[in-house]
Amino acid sequence: MQKLYQILGSIIILLIIVTTVIFSFGFIVVVAALVSLLGVYRYFVMKKRSREFKTRPYVHGEIIDLHAQVIDETIQARKPDEFK
């Protein structure tokens, strides 16, 4: 009877290890599939957005054209006195 319990205990431990390995492998496969689906989704969304910008590039804001001198003067005016 003692031998039977040792064999059953070994089989149970082996089944637990096999189940853990299968679950881990399945989890890795599912995560890899989700990451690749996310990559495909982002690829098509970026492709759609780039097409949108090609047709209507400046719909959401105003374009301000500043000369380099104006930008430099603005930066100098905003600096604290010890950095001028």
DONU-218201 format. One record per atom (N, C-alpha, C): residue number from 1; residue in one letter; chain; x, y, z; atom name. Coordinates in pm, whole numbers. Layout:
REM DONU-218201
<pt NUM; "A"; "A"; <X; Y; Z>; "CA">
...
END
This chain:
REM DONU-218201
<pt 1; "M"; "A"; <83; -119; 0>; "N">
<pt 1; "M"; "A"; <0; 0; 0>; "CA">
<pt 1; "M"; "A"; <87; 126; 0>; "C">
<pt 2; "Q"; "A"; <197; 121; 73>; "N">
<pt 2; "Q"; "A"; <289; 235; 78>; "CA">
<pt 2; "Q"; "A"; <345; 264; -61>; "C">
<pt 3; "K"; "A"; <377; 162; -136>; "N">
<pt 3; "K"; "A"; <431; 177; -272>; "CA">
<pt 3; "K"; "A"; <327; 245; -362>; "C">
<pt 4; "L"; "A"; <199; 207; -346>; "N">
<pt 4; "L"; "A"; <92; 266; -426>; "CA">
<pt 4; "L"; "A"; <81; 416; -398>; "C">
<pt 5; "Y"; "A"; <91; 456; -272>; "N">
<pt 5; "Y"; "A"; <83; 598; -237>; "CA">
<pt 5; "Y"; "A"; <202; 677; -293>; "C">
<pt 6; "Q"; "A"; <318; 615; -294>; "N">
<pt 6; "Q"; "A"; <435; 682; -354>; "CA">
<pt 6; "Q"; "A"; <416; 701; -503>; "C">
<pt 7; "I"; "A"; <364; 602; -571>; "N">
<pt 7; "I"; "A"; <340; 611; -716>; "CA">
<pt 7; "I"; "A"; <233; 716; -744>; "C">
<pt 8; "L"; "A"; <125; 714; -667>; "N">
<pt 8; "L"; "A"; <18; 814; -687>; "CA">
<pt 8; "L"; "A"; <70; 955; -657>; "C">
<pt 9; "G"; "A"; <150; 970; -552>; "N">
<pt 9; "G"; "A"; <208; 1101; -520>; "CA">
<pt 9; "G"; "A"; <299; 1151; -631>; "C">
<pt 10; "S"; "A"; <379; 1062; -689>; "N">
<pt 10; "S"; "A"; <466; 1099; -800>; "CA">
<pt 10; "S"; "A"; <386; 1139; -922>; "C">
<pt 11; "I"; "A"; <278; 1064; -950>; "N">
<pt 11; "I"; "A"; <193; 1097; -1065>; "CA">
<pt 11; "I"; "A"; <126; 1233; -1045>; "C">
<pt 12; "I"; "A"; <80; 1260; -924>; "N">
<pt 12; "I"; "A"; <15; 1390; -897>; "CA">
<pt 12; "I"; "A"; <114; 1504; -913>; "C">
<pt 13; "I"; "A"; <234; 1487; -860>; "N">
<pt 13; "I"; "A"; <336; 1591; -876>; "CA">
<pt 13; "I"; "A"; <371; 1610; -1024>; "C">
<pt 14; "L"; "A"; <383; 1501; -1097>; "N">
<pt 14; "L"; "A"; <411; 1510; -1241>; "CA">
<pt 14; "L"; "A"; <298; 1581; -1314>; "C">
<pt 15; "L"; "A"; <173; 1550; -1280>; "N">
<pt 15; "L"; "A"; <58; 1616; -1344>; "CA">
<pt 15; "L"; "A"; <56; 1766; -1312>; "C">
<pt 16; "I"; "A"; <90; 1802; -1188>; "N">
<pt 16; "I"; "A"; <94; 1944; -1152>; "CA">
<pt 16; "I"; "A"; <202; 2017; -1233>; "C">
<pt 17; "I"; "A"; <317; 1956; -1247>; "N">
<pt 17; "I"; "A"; <425; 2019; -1325>; "CA">
<pt 17; "I"; "A"; <386; 2032; -1471>; "C">
<pt 18; "V"; "A"; <329; 1927; -1529>; "N">
<pt 18; "V"; "A"; <288; 1931; -1670>; "CA">
<pt 18; "V"; "A"; <179; 2036; -1690>; "C">
<pt 19; "T"; "A"; <82; 2043; -1599>; "N">
<pt 19; "T"; "A"; <-25; 2143; -1610>; "CA">
<pt 19; "T"; "A"; <32; 2284; -1601>; "C">
<pt 20; "T"; "A"; <127; 2307; -1513>; "N">
<pt 20; "T"; "A"; <189; 2439; -1499>; "CA">
<pt 20; "T"; "A"; <263; 2478; -1626>; "C">
<pt 21; "V"; "A"; <336; 2383; -1684>; "N">
<pt 21; "V"; "A"; <410; 2412; -1808>; "CA">
<pt 21; "V"; "A"; <314; 2443; -1921>; "C">
<pt 22; "I"; "A"; <208; 2364; -1934>; "N">
<pt 22; "I"; "A"; <110; 2387; -2042>; "CA">
<pt 22; "I"; "A"; <41; 2522; -2023>; "C">
<pt 23; "F"; "A"; <1; 2553; -1899>; "N">
<pt 23; "F"; "A"; <-63; 2682; -1872>; "CA">
<pt 23; "F"; "A"; <31; 2798; -1904>; "C">
<pt 24; "S"; "A"; <157; 2786; -1864>; "N">
<pt 24; "S"; "A"; <254; 2893; -1891>; "CA">
<pt 24; "S"; "A"; <274; 2911; -2042>; "C">
<pt 25; "F"; "A"; <288; 2801; -2114>; "N">
<pt 25; "F"; "A"; <305; 2810; -2258>; "CA">
<pt 25; "F"; "A"; <182; 2873; -2323>; "C">
<pt 26; "G"; "A"; <64; 2832; -2280>; "N">
<pt 26; "G"; "A"; <-60; 2890; -2333>; "CA">
<pt 26; "G"; "A"; <-70; 3039; -2304>; "C">
<pt 27; "F"; "A"; <-30; 3077; -2183>; "N">
<pt 27; "F"; "A"; <-33; 3219; -2146>; "CA">
<pt 27; "F"; "A"; <62; 3299; -2234>; "C">
<pt 28; "I"; "A"; <182; 3246; -2259>; "N">
<pt 28; "I"; "A"; <279; 3316; -2344>; "CA">
<pt 28; "I"; "A"; <225; 3329; -2486>; "C">
<pt 29; "V"; "A"; <161; 3225; -2538>; "N">
<pt 29; "V"; "A"; <105; 3229; -2673>; "CA">
<pt 29; "V"; "A"; <-6; 3333; -2681>; "C">
<pt 30; "V"; "A"; <-92; 3340; -2580>; "N">
<pt 30; "V"; "A"; <-202; 3437; -2580>; "CA">
<pt 30; "V"; "A"; <-148; 3580; -2573>; "C">
<pt 31; "V"; "A"; <-49; 3603; -2489>; "N">
<pt 31; "V"; "A"; <10; 3738; -2479>; "CA">
<pt 31; "V"; "A"; <78; 3777; -2610>; "C">
<pt 32; "A"; "A"; <148; 3683; -2673>; "N">
<pt 32; "A"; "A"; <212; 3713; -2802>; "CA">
<pt 32; "A"; "A"; <109; 3745; -2908>; "C">
<pt 33; "A"; "A"; <-3; 3673; -2908>; "N">
<pt 33; "A"; "A"; <-110; 3701; -3005>; "CA">
<pt 33; "A"; "A"; <-170; 3839; -2981>; "C">
<pt 34; "L"; "A"; <-191; 3874; -2855>; "N">
<pt 34; "L"; "A"; <-248; 4006; -2825>; "CA">
<pt 34; "L"; "A"; <-153; 4119; -2864>; "C">
<pt 35; "V"; "A"; <-24; 4100; -2839>; "N">
<pt 35; "V"; "A"; <74; 4203; -2875>; "CA">
<pt 35; "V"; "A"; <79; 4219; -3027>; "C">
<pt 36; "S"; "A"; <74; 4108; -3101>; "N">
<pt 36; "S"; "A"; <78; 4121; -3247>; "CA">
<pt 36; "S"; "A"; <-51; 4184; -3300>; "C">
<pt 37; "L"; "A"; <-164; 4152; -3241>; "N">
<pt 37; "L"; "A"; <-288; 4217; -3283>; "CA">
<pt 37; "L"; "A"; <-284; 4366; -3254>; "C">
<pt 38; "L"; "A"; <-227; 4403; -3140>; "N">
<pt 38; "L"; "A"; <-213; 4545; -3109>; "CA">
<pt 38; "L"; "A"; <-121; 4614; -3210>; "C">
<pt 39; "G"; "A"; <-13; 4547; -3250>; "N">
<pt 39; "G"; "A"; <77; 4603; -3350>; "CA">
<pt 39; "G"; "A"; <9; 4621; -3484>; "C">
<pt 40; "V"; "A"; <-70; 4523; -3525>; "N">
<pt 40; "V"; "A"; <-143; 4534; -3653>; "CA">
<pt 40; "V"; "A"; <-244; 4647; -3644>; "C">
<pt 41; "Y"; "A"; <-315; 4657; -3531>; "N">
<pt 41; "Y"; "A"; <-412; 4765; -3513>; "CA">
<pt 41; "Y"; "A"; <-345; 4901; -3521>; "C">
<pt 42; "R"; "A"; <-233; 4917; -3449>; "N">
<pt 42; "R"; "A"; <-162; 5046; -3452>; "CA">
<pt 42; "R"; "A"; <-110; 5077; -3592>; "C">
<pt 43; "Y"; "A"; <-66; 4975; -3666>; "N">
<pt 43; "Y"; "A"; <-16; 4997; -3802>; "CA">
<pt 43; "Y"; "A"; <-126; 5055; -3890>; "C">
<pt 44; "F"; "A"; <-245; 4996; -3884>; "N">
<pt 44; "F"; "A"; <-354; 5044; -3969>; "CA">
<pt 44; "F"; "A"; <-408; 5178; -3922>; "C">
<pt 45; "V"; "A"; <-407; 5203; -3790>; "N">
<pt 45; "V"; "A"; <-453; 5333; -3741>; "CA">
<pt 45; "V"; "A"; <-357; 5442; -3786>; "C">
<pt 46; "M"; "A"; <-226; 5417; -3775>; "N">
<pt 46; "M"; "A"; <-127; 5516; -3819>; "CA">
<pt 46; "M"; "A"; <-136; 5539; -3969>; "C">
<pt 47; "K"; "A"; <-161; 5432; -4043>; "N">
<pt 47; "K"; "A"; <-174; 5444; -4187>; "CA">
<pt 47; "K"; "A"; <-295; 5531; -4221>; "C">
<pt 48; "K"; "A"; <-405; 5512; -4150>; "N">
<pt 48; "K"; "A"; <-526; 5591; -4173>; "CA">
<pt 48; "K"; "A"; <-501; 5737; -4136>; "C">
<pt 49; "R"; "A"; <-433; 5760; -4024>; "N">
<pt 49; "R"; "A"; <-406; 5898; -3982>; "CA">
<pt 49; "R"; "A"; <-313; 5968; -4080>; "C">
<pt 50; "S"; "A"; <-213; 5897; -4133>; "N">
<pt 50; "S"; "A"; <-122; 5962; -4226>; "CA">
<pt 50; "S"; "A"; <-196; 5999; -4354>; "C">
<pt 51; "R"; "A"; <-292; 5916; -4396>; "N">
<pt 51; "R"; "A"; <-373; 5949; -4514>; "CA">
<pt 51; "R"; "A"; <-459; 6071; -4485>; "C">
<pt 52; "E"; "A"; <-509; 6081; -4362>; "N">
<pt 52; "E"; "A"; <-591; 6195; -4322>; "CA">
<pt 52; "E"; "A"; <-508; 6324; -4326>; "C">
<pt 53; "F"; "A"; <-385; 6319; -4279>; "N">
<pt 53; "F"; "A"; <-301; 6437; -4278>; "CA">
<pt 53; "F"; "A"; <-258; 6477; -4419>; "C">
<pt 54; "K"; "A"; <-247; 6382; -4509>; "N">
<pt 54; "K"; "A"; <-209; 6416; -4647>; "CA">
<pt 54; "K"; "A"; <-320; 6494; -4715>; "C">
<pt 55; "T"; "A"; <-445; 6462; -4684>; "N">
<pt 55; "T"; "A"; <-555; 6531; -4750>; "CA">
<pt 55; "T"; "A"; <-587; 6664; -4683>; "C">
<pt 56; "R"; "A"; <-586; 6666; -4550>; "N">
<pt 56; "R"; "A"; <-619; 6788; -4478>; "CA">
<pt 56; "R"; "A"; <-516; 6811; -4368>; "C">
<pt 57; "P"; "A"; <-402; 6867; -4398>; "N">
<pt 57; "P"; "A"; <-295; 6871; -4298>; "CA">
<pt 57; "P"; "A"; <-318; 6967; -4183>; "C">
<pt 58; "Y"; "A"; <-384; 7080; -4203>; "N">
<pt 58; "Y"; "A"; <-392; 7180; -4098>; "CA">
<pt 58; "Y"; "A"; <-538; 7216; -4070>; "C">
<pt 59; "V"; "A"; <-614; 7120; -4024>; "N">
<pt 59; "V"; "A"; <-754; 7144; -3997>; "CA">
<pt 59; "V"; "A"; <-775; 7191; -3853>; "C">
<pt 60; "H"; "A"; <-695; 7141; -3760>; "N">
<pt 60; "H"; "A"; <-722; 7163; -3618>; "CA">
<pt 60; "H"; "A"; <-650; 7283; -3558>; "C">
<pt 61; "G"; "A"; <-572; 7354; -3631>; "N">
<pt 61; "G"; "A"; <-501; 7463; -3568>; "CA">
<pt 61; "G"; "A"; <-457; 7568; -3669>; "C">
<pt 62; "E"; "A"; <-404; 7674; -3618>; "N">
<pt 62; "E"; "A"; <-358; 7784; -3702>; "CA">
<pt 62; "E"; "A"; <-208; 7773; -3721>; "C">
<pt 63; "I"; "A"; <-163; 7803; -3840>; "N">
<pt 63; "I"; "A"; <-20; 7800; -3870>; "CA">
<pt 63; "I"; "A"; <36; 7939; -3846>; "C">
<pt 64; "I"; "A"; <139; 7945; -3763>; "N">
<pt 64; "I"; "A"; <202; 8073; -3733>; "CA">
<pt 64; "I"; "A"; <344; 8065; -3786>; "C">
<pt 65; "D"; "A"; <379; 8157; -3872>; "N">
<pt 65; "D"; "A"; <512; 8159; -3929>; "CA">
<pt 65; "D"; "A"; <593; 8267; -3859>; "C">
<pt 66; "L"; "A"; <691; 8227; -3778>; "N">
<pt 66; "L"; "A"; <774; 8321; -3706>; "CA">
<pt 66; "L"; "A"; <915; 8319; -3763>; "C">
<pt 67; "H"; "A"; <973; 8433; -3770>; "N">
<pt 67; "H"; "A"; <1111; 8441; -3815>; "CA">
<pt 67; "H"; "A"; <1205; 8407; -3700>; "C">
<pt 68; "A"; "A"; <1325; 8367; -3731>; "N">
<pt 68; "A"; "A"; <1421; 8325; -3629>; "CA">
<pt 68; "A"; "A"; <1453; 8438; -3533>; "C">
<pt 69; "Q"; "A"; <1456; 8561; -3582>; "N">
<pt 69; "Q"; "A"; <1490; 8675; -3496>; "CA">
<pt 69; "Q"; "A"; <1382; 8695; -3389>; "C">
<pt 70; "V"; "A"; <1256; 8680; -3426>; "N">
<pt 70; "V"; "A"; <1147; 8698; -3331>; "CA">
<pt 70; "V"; "A"; <1154; 8589; -3223>; "C">
<pt 71; "I"; "A"; <1184; 8467; -3263>; "N">
<pt 71; "I"; "A"; <1195; 8357; -3167>; "CA">
<pt 71; "I"; "A"; <1310; 8383; -3071>; "C">
<pt 72; "D"; "A"; <1425; 8426; -3123>; "N">
<pt 72; "D"; "A"; <1541; 8453; -3038>; "CA">
<pt 72; "D"; "A"; <1511; 8566; -2941>; "C">
<pt 73; "E"; "A"; <1446; 8671; -2987>; "N">
<pt 73; "E"; "A"; <1411; 8782; -2898>; "CA">
<pt 73; "E"; "A"; <1314; 8736; -2788>; "C">
<pt 74; "T"; "A"; <1222; 8648; -2824>; "N">
<pt 74; "T"; "A"; <1126; 8598; -2725>; "CA">
<pt 74; "T"; "A"; <1197; 8514; -2620>; "C">
<pt 75; "I"; "A"; <1291; 8431; -2662>; "N">
<pt 75; "I"; "A"; <1366; 8348; -2568>; "CA">
<pt 75; "I"; "A"; <1449; 8437; -2475>; "C">
<pt 76; "Q"; "A"; <1516; 8537; -2531>; "N">
<pt 76; "Q"; "A"; <1597; 8627; -2449>; "CA">
<pt 76; "Q"; "A"; <1511; 8704; -2351>; "C">
<pt 77; "A"; "A"; <1390; 8744; -2390>; "N">
<pt 77; "A"; "A"; <1303; 8821; -2302>; "CA">
<pt 77; "A"; "A"; <1251; 8735; -2186>; "C">
<pt 78; "R"; "A"; <1235; 8605; -2208>; "N">
<pt 78; "R"; "A"; <1180; 8519; -2104>; "CA">
<pt 78; "R"; "A"; <1284; 8465; -2007>; "C">
<pt 79; "K"; "A"; <1412; 8481; -2039>; "N">
<pt 79; "K"; "A"; <1517; 8431; -1951>; "CA">
<pt 79; "K"; "A"; <1524; 8517; -1825>; "C">
<pt 80; "P"; "A"; <1555; 8455; -1712>; "N">
<pt 80; "P"; "A"; <1577; 8535; -1590>; "CA">
<pt 80; "P"; "A"; <1701; 8623; -1608>; "C">
<pt 81; "D"; "A"; <1712; 8727; -1529>; "N">
<pt 81; "D"; "A"; <1819; 8826; -1543>; "CA">
<pt 81; "D"; "A"; <1958; 8765; -1528>; "C">
<pt 82; "E"; "A"; <1975; 8665; -1443>; "N">
<pt 82; "E"; "A"; <2109; 8610; -1422>; "CA">
<pt 82; "E"; "A"; <2158; 8527; -1539>; "C">
<pt 83; "F"; "A"; <2069; 8486; -1631>; "N">
<pt 83; "F"; "A"; <2109; 8406; -1747>; "CA">
<pt 83; "F"; "A"; <2122; 8487; -1875>; "C">
<pt 84; "K"; "A"; <2094; 8616; -1871>; "N">
<pt 84; "K"; "A"; <2102; 8698; -1993>; "CA">
<pt 84; "K"; "A"; <2243; 8733; -2028>; "C">
END
